[in-house]
Every structure is written in structure tokens, then in C-alpha cells.
Amino acid sequence: MERRPRRNRSTAAIREMVRETRISVNDLIFPLFLLEGENQKVEVASMPGIYRHSLDSLFNEIEECLELGINTFDIFPVVDVSYKDKTATHSFNPDFFYLKALEKIKLKFPEACIMTDVAMDPYSIDGHDGIVKDGIILNDETLEVLGKMALAQAATGIDIIGPSDMMDGRVGYIREVLDDNGFENVAIMSYTAKYASAFYGPFRDALDSAPKSGDKKTYQMDPANAKEALLEAELDELEGADFMMVKPALAYLDIIKSLSENFNIPIAAYNVSGEYAMITAAGQKGWIDENAAMVECLLSIKRAGAKIILSYFSKRYALLKSVE
């Protein structure tokens, strides 16, 4: 045989030399959950190893991650029901604990890149990403709330806004609001292809943000649709998105690949809570090698074309690399 592909697999050194896809900790964004109060670090029952942190505990977590080489964090607020209402008014109240905490995080860690989430569901008594009226999610009325939320977050000094709501026109609306108020350097990482997925359950447990009635299928995408993602991406590009995200990741590798091949904007993918929970639970049962499965999944997402991966495995992966 003239060609023997196994020759390039014969030793660890050769395999490393010809490896096509590599994961760096610089590719990763670590999602974090922020609680109000002090001295709190509460594990999410459905996400072993992931915690809700009060600000003092979150400082420690960010410091540890920075030492491991993780530089970017997506911070989600755990909002008590007493703060929730129909129009998410606390999401843009400058005195709200979340916005105050973001200011302190940027002051303490100016070298860290901080991303925030723009959607109504953590703050809404209805648990939806938009204003609900007579069972209908109101698109254009919701944009005004999202704009106020994005502006309040930008004012804390954060670096990237992540609109996850899937309302039509929200990227352009938020871009205009930010630019008109002097925040033209705040980037937008749009949740471009966010599917109505069964893999979000543990995240909703962490934030207590599940819909109180109905579902999110009138605004999140149908899992059966691939071409529709190209339409969403085209609109987000025209409206000024700096990054485009696919969520979830593992069941939508074809969508990641499609967007990476058709657009020059960096593509991100969200390795979501349900994907994390499945691997972690199977690892704890001894059914799979948890670390090997983690690495394989992250590689698959990067191989599909994602430049950036939001993953609850970020710290665990960085710890694994630090001892190699």
C-alpha cells in the first residue's frame, strides 16, 4: 500500500503534530450565576459542580479562572420573585444588585471580558423573554425594554451584550440605543440561532426562569429548521451583530458549520446546561469517562466552526490543561 493513514497516528507526538483542531482556554466563555447577598455558594442540583455565587464568592471564582487562563465570563442574575413583574423593570434599575455587582466586577478585574444577557425571562413574572399580553408575546413592545436593559448593562462597563430573547429586530434596536448613548464600543453577541430546545432545563432551574404558562416556540426556533438559521444570521449581520451564536451546540453542529461557512462574523456556540448535565451525570455513574467526553464534545463544537464556546466545562477544561 502506498498510502497508510495509520502512519500519522502511530505515536502521540505525531498525532499531536498533525492534529487539525485545538481547543484553547482563550476560546472559552464561562457562564456564572450571581446571587444577591453575601457568603453564598449554592450548587445547582441539576448541574453538579456549578454554583450560584454571591458577589464575594464570585470574586474568588473569577480570580481562580483568570489564573487558569479563562478571561471571559457571561454573568447571569438569579432574581428573587419579589423583584419580578410583567415588564422586567428591575432589569434596568441602576440600583438593582446585578447592575451594581457588574460595576464592582469590572473595577476589580478590568482585564476580564464581561458578557451579559439581555432577555426579560429572569426578571419577568411570566418567565418569558418578552412582554406577555393575553397569552401572546409582544415583539415590538418588548424591544423598548430590551433597549433599556442593554443600556443599563453597558453603563456598568461590561464588554459584550448578549441578546438571547429572539425578538425580531432586537439587534438593530439595541445597536442603535447603544450607539446613540456613547456605547459604540460595546459589542453584541447575538443569540442568532436559538432553538426551542429540551436541553435548557438545568439552566432554568438555576435561575428559576421557566415559563409560568405556555412555551417559547413562537420566538425560539423550531429544531427541525436549518435554512431559517441563515435568514436569522443574515438579519443579525445587517443589524450590526459582532458575533453570532448557535444555541444549543451539540445537537446543532450542522447549524454551526453552516453559519461559519456563510458569514465572516465570528461564530459562537453555547454548550448548554442540559449537555453539561448529561455528561456529568453519566460520568458520576461511571458509565463514561467524563473528562474524555468533555474534551471530545468541545472539540466537535470547535471542529464544526465555532470560534468561541460558552461552556459550563470551561473551568474544568482549564484545570485539566493546567496539569497536562
JOBEL-V821999 format. One record per backbone hydrogen bond with DSSP energy under -1.0 kcal/mol. NH is the residue of the N-H (numbers start at 1). CO is the residue of the C=O. If there is no record, write none. Layout:
nh->NH co->CO
nh->NH co->CO
This chain:
nh->7 co->4
nh->8 co->5
nh->9 co->6
nh->15 co->11
nh->16 co->12
nh->17 co->13
nh->18 co->14
nh->27 co->24
nh->28 co->25
nh->29 co->309
nh->30 co->72
nh->32 co->74
nh->34 co->76
nh->35 co->53
nh->42 co->52
nh->44 co->50
nh->47 co->44
nh->50 co->47
nh->52 co->42
nh->53 co->33
nh->54 co->40
nh->58 co->54
nh->59 co->55
nh->60 co->56
nh->61 co->57
nh->62 co->58
nh->63 co->59
nh->64 co->60
nh->65 co->61
nh->66 co->62
nh->67 co->63
nh->68 co->64
nh->69 co->66
nh->70 co->65
nh->73 co->113
nh->74 co->30
nh->75 co->115
nh->76 co->32
nh->78 co->34
nh->83 co->80
nh->84 co->81
nh->85 co->123
nh->91 co->88
nh->92 co->89
nh->96 co->93
nh->100 co->96
nh->101 co->97
nh->102 co->98
nh->103 co->99
nh->104 co->100
nh->105 co->101
nh->106 co->102
nh->107 co->103
nh->108 co->104
nh->109 co->105
nh->112 co->109
nh->113 co->71
nh->115 co->73
nh->116 co->160
nh->118 co->162
nh->123 co->120
nh->124 co->120
nh->125 co->85
nh->133 co->136
nh->136 co->133
nh->138 co->131
nh->143 co->139
nh->146 co->142
nh->147 co->143
nh->148 co->144
nh->149 co->145
nh->150 co->146
nh->151 co->147
nh->152 co->148
nh->153 co->149
nh->154 co->150
nh->155 co->151
nh->156 co->153
nh->157 co->154
nh->159 co->114
nh->160 co->114
nh->161 co->187
nh->162 co->116
nh->164 co->118
nh->170 co->167
nh->173 co->169
nh->174 co->170
nh->175 co->171
nh->176 co->172
nh->177 co->173
nh->178 co->174
nh->179 co->175
nh->180 co->176
nh->182 co->179
nh->183 co->178
nh->186 co->183
nh->187 co->159
nh->189 co->161
nh->190 co->243
nh->191 co->163
nh->192 co->190
nh->193 co->245
nh->195 co->247
nh->196 co->221
nh->197 co->195
nh->204 co->200
nh->205 co->201
nh->206 co->202
nh->207 co->203
nh->208 co->204
nh->209 co->204
nh->212 co->126
nh->219 co->216
nh->220 co->216
nh->221 co->194
nh->225 co->222
nh->229 co->226
nh->231 co->227
nh->232 co->228
nh->233 co->229
nh->234 co->230
nh->235 co->231
nh->236 co->232
nh->237 co->233
nh->238 co->234
nh->239 co->235
nh->241 co->236
nh->242 co->188
nh->243 co->188
nh->244 co->266
nh->245 co->190
nh->246 co->268
nh->247 co->193
nh->252 co->249
nh->256 co->252
nh->257 co->253
nh->258 co->254
nh->259 co->255
nh->260 co->256
nh->261 co->257
nh->262 co->258
nh->263 co->259
nh->268 co->244
nh->269 co->308
nh->270 co->246
nh->271 co->310
nh->272 co->270
nh->274 co->199
nh->276 co->272
nh->277 co->273
nh->278 co->274
nh->279 co->275
nh->280 co->276
nh->281 co->277
nh->282 co->278
nh->283 co->279
nh->284 co->280
nh->285 co->281
nh->286 co->283
nh->287 co->282
nh->293 co->289
nh->294 co->290
nh->295 co->291
nh->296 co->292
nh->297 co->293
nh->298 co->294
nh->299 co->295
nh->300 co->296
nh->301 co->297
nh->302 co->298
nh->303 co->299
nh->304 co->300
nh->305 co->302
nh->306 co->301
nh->307 co->267
nh->308 co->267
nh->309 co->27
nh->310 co->269
nh->311 co->29
nh->314 co->311
nh->317 co->313
nh->318 co->314
nh->319 co->315
nh->320 co->316
nh->321 co->317
nh->322 co->318
